[in-house]
């Protein structure tokens, strides 16, 4: 019996040594005193350079708030739309705050928090030119950021639309403003910012693709961190801080949906 006990103990010790250590980014951030947040800095009002040359935007300020609550130094890591999830999975960032919409496909790779902003995805153009259904997108010139969620959706669902692909969101919007495209595809917050910055060329929703609230994302398995983030969002929603950010960058206070 003693011999068998020794064998089981040895086997347990060996198994413990060979099992991968469970990730705990929250503990690492608290221990290291540093928080790496992936954001979009080319997507006003989510993230952009302010008049003073400093990073700002709803996502940037939310990241600052998060770092403050964790008593950690904030490192902003600029990302593009297509690079958001890959950088998170590669451990180049601790958390993603980058206007990320939750989808079943993405949820196989990352874990999403409760929403912190309520926006929609759509095709935008001059007022008075609504498109009633997907078939109506056929032949329309639509500027879109290459590799984005909207690029993928339009390619799959509106194959007859004339997509004009650009490297990033600002380039796609600039093309629309310059008359190189009839429409551009983006989220409603970005479209509202386009109108704010270009009062002589207002835009409106021509075709709604879907509602797509924004979520914070962490790697699969980071349940401790996700629990903390949801508590963080709940706290700042209840005390009015989220509403202040929404008012500052979206010009409205939002009622947030629940997952």
Secondary structure, DSSP 8 states (H G I E B T S, - for coil): -HHHHHHHHHHHHHHHHHS-----HHHHHHHHTEEEEEEESSBTTTBEE-TTS-EESHHHHHHHHHHHHTT-EEEEEEE-TTTHHHHHHTTS-SEEEEEEE--TTGGGTEEEEEEEE--EEEEEESTT----SGGGGTT-EEEEETTSHHHHHHHHH-TTSEEEEESSHHHHHHHHHTTS-SEEEEEHHHHHHHHHH-TTS--EEEEEEEE--EEEEEETT-HHHHHHHHHHHHHHHHTTHHHHHHHHHHSS-------
